[in-house]
């Protein structure tokens, strides 16, 4: 989990010429990722800074820290619109308390950014990559796996 995923990806790339094995990694603990071992740096730096990586890594925890009831409303955009109408724009320095559904959405987006960098790393090194949800949310909110196959 966390940075161990990136270390496993580096090993898979380093041995791809020796063996042609498929790779399956259950992704979790994005909040434990570190910039030092993160494999998606090249892609990440075209959009963000290393400091923002740590922010996204921290925010990724929001994807799994709420109860399953009401984690995904029927219409997230409507909920965000209603929240902004009720709260109004924040003043400079004012803290805003976000609803849990919005925090969960932000956490999932942060995880997706981190995972996208990993996928780009593998693609740049000769792998086909896809993500699959391997278990229902009611069983675990950590339920995405990275599947990679060397291009032969």
N, C-alpha and C positions, 0 to 999 in steps of 0.2 A: 504494500500500500504506500501511498505518498511517493516519496522519491525512489523507493525500491522499484516501482513501475518503470521509471526512467532508466534505472540501472539495468533492468531486464531488457528494455528496448535496445540499449547500446550493445548488450551481449548478443541479442538476436541479429542485429546488423553486422556485428563483427564476425559472426559465424555463418552468415547467410551463404557465403561462397563454399563453405565446407559441407553444410547440410541444407536441405531444402524443406525444413519443417515449418508447419503452420504454427501460428502463435495465437493463444487465447489468454487474455489477462482480464480478470475482474477488476474494474477500476473503483478505487475507494480512497478515502482519506486525502482528498485534494488539499485540505488545509495543512497537511504535513509536507507538502512539496517544497523543495528549496530551489532557488535559482541556480545554485552551483551544479546540480545534477540534472536539471530540467532539460529534456531533449529538444523542446520546441523553441529554443532561443531565437534562431534565425527568423522564423515566421513571426514570433511574438514581437521582436524588436521592430518589425515593420509597422506595428500599430501601437505599441505600448513601451514603457520603460521597465527596467528591472524592479524599480520601486513599486510600480503598479502591479507587477507580478505578485508581490507579497500581499497587496491589497486584495487582488482577485483570489488568491489562495485562501485568505482569511474569510472573504465573503462566501466562498464555496461551501463553508460549513452551514450556511443558512439553508441549503438544499435539503438537509436531513435532520434539522433540529426541531421540527414542529410535529405535532400530532397529525395523524392522517386525516382526521375529519376537517373538512374545509380547506385542504391544502391547494386545491385547484377549483376555483369557482367556475361556473359555467362561462362567464365572460370576464376574463382578467382585465381587458382594456376598459370595460365599463367600471369595474371596481376601482381601477387606478384613477379614472376620470372623476368618480364620485369622491374618492379620497382627496384629490387635489381641490375640488370645489369646497369640501368641508374644511380643509386645512388652509387653503390659500397658499400662495408662494411663500417660502420661508424668508425671513429677514436675514441679513448678514449675521452670521454667528449663531443663529437660532437652530436648535436641534429639532429634528422632525422624527416622530415615532411612526415607523412604517407598519402597515398591517402584515401579519405573518404570511399571508398569501403572496404579497409582493416580495417579501424577503425570500421566500422559497423560490420564486421565479428568478430573482437576482442571483441566488446561489446556484441554480441550475445553469444560468447563463455563464457564470464564472467557471463552473466545471467544464462547460462546453468549450470555452476559450482555451483552457489548459489542455483539454483533450484534442482539440483541433491542432494545436502545435505539435503534439505527439504524433498525430496522424500524418501531418506534413513531413515530419522528420522521417517516418517510415517510408512514405511515398518517395521522398527524395533519395532514399537508399534502396529503391527497387522492390517495394512491397505494395500490394493492393490492400487497402484498409477499409473496414466498415465497423460500425458500432451496432450492438444488439442489446435490447432490454431482455434479460434472461430470467427475471422473476417479477411477479406483480408487486406494486408499491405496498400492498397490505402485508407482504412478507418482509420486504426490506426496501428502504429508500436508496440504498447503495445497490443498484441493480443494472448497471451498464457494464458491458464487456467490450473490449477491443479485440477484433479478429483481424489478423494480418496473414497474408500469404505471399511468399517470395514470388516475384514474377520470373518465370523460367524462360 
